[in-house]
Amino acid sequence: MQRITPALGLVLTLMAAPAAAAAPPSPAAGAEAAVPADLTGREVSFAGGGGLTLHGTILSPVKASPGRPGMVLVHGAGTGTPRAKLMGEAVAFARGGMSVLVYDKRSEGYSLFHRSYSVLADDALGAVAALRSQAGVDPAKVGVWGLSEGGWVAPLAASRSRDVAFVVVVGANALAPLRQQTWATAAGLRKAKVAGSLVDRAEPRLYRAIADGGLFPEPWYDPEPVLAAVRQPVLAVWGVHDLLTPPKETPPIFARALEKGGNRHYTFRFFPGADHAAHLTPDGGVTRLPALAPGYAGLIGSWVREVVSGRPPLASTSGPAPEQADPTVPVDRPAPWESAPVQAAVMLLLIVAFAAYPLTALARRLRGRSRTARPAAPRVLSAAGLVAVLGSFAFLFYLLMTGGKLAAPGPVLLGRPIVWLALQALALTTVAAAVRTAGAWRKAGTRSERVRLGVLLAGGVAFLPWALYWGLLLP
């Protein structure tokens, strides 16, 4: 992870607190997952990365044939995601004749701000070893399936071990995580009819700042060398309406990386009416229904049977063209002047400058000094500037924290969320009040008042380039 200042850590952690409160259920919830009558369920425990004990369930057909294939399911992003989250997929795949191991995702060593794909890959390989040892499962026919974040983890596990017989990924991404997540949040905003500086400037710049501050895990992870090291057959599935992974850009990168490593045993399939997880969606990827896309589970079963029988299909792509309204944009490392420490320092200086004026007024009043009439402009500058700074970052972080499940900007007017429009109005008010405060500063009758207004005015002057940088003063 990269550097992070204590001030930035405090600000970002406090703003992220609402998202943390909505964390998934504890791993123990996975043990409650029901097993249908036509399947058997067996509880297993195994050692994951770093020796952490993980727990899961192996589903198999009641009349399972010996020497059957097996598949380990690897979760998408989320701390401690219970196995029940993927039980629908596990049941569907097991009914296709496989033994399927689905396990509770780790919470230890994994959080919103810290994770290691390497450790997650070790977890997956621990699950592979556990499934290979089960009676009736052919150890040479066990593969991995990865959803979303698992689309980075599953190929990494396969690249490390020949014990993995095949790889299936769903909603996988071949771009760096920071670039993918920046695009996903922007795609959700645009789906909500949002346009302008919020999408084009503020959102990607905040992502870049938190990555530079060490609060975005594995931001510049490069999946291409890993994919080039995968020698096993690969099946990659995308929903046509994927709003979390760029479905047009990812497949060509996948193919290029696999072929670079000499692997032409890959199959790409797009499913109509399906979202990021290959579930049906009634509204273009915004809402996920419980049902899997028709033919998806059947494809998994038939493709696995071909692979384990020694007939892995050669390179092919099928299905309707995916929908991707806008391309991804590279998210480079910030220049020194826009780094996380600098951004945190500027923000704190603005807060101090705007808050000092009313706080010193309160201190004077508490000391019993006479109350004299004060011009309105400084009070407006202090209040508007403070709310604009704190409110804009609170709103941006809210969008980022909800961006993993599609951003929810609230009511939109003229292509802008009403909250953002209000913040932009406050930014304009701040600039106007700063101009008026300059006049009050020149007319100040005492040295102490001149100092107070000078500090406040300095905040107003610094606010102008800051607000332009973050898009508050842009359309």
Helices and strands as residue ranges (DSSP letters): H 6-21, G 27-32, E 39-47, G 49-51, E 53-61, E 68-74, G 83-86, H 87-94, E 99-103, H 117-132, E 137-147, H 150-160, E 167-170, H 177-191, H 197-197, I 198-202, H 203-212, H 224-228, E 234-239, H 250-260, E 266-271, H 296-308, E 316-318, G 336-338, H 340-366, H 376-402, G 403-405, E 412-413, E 416-417, H 418-442, H 447-470
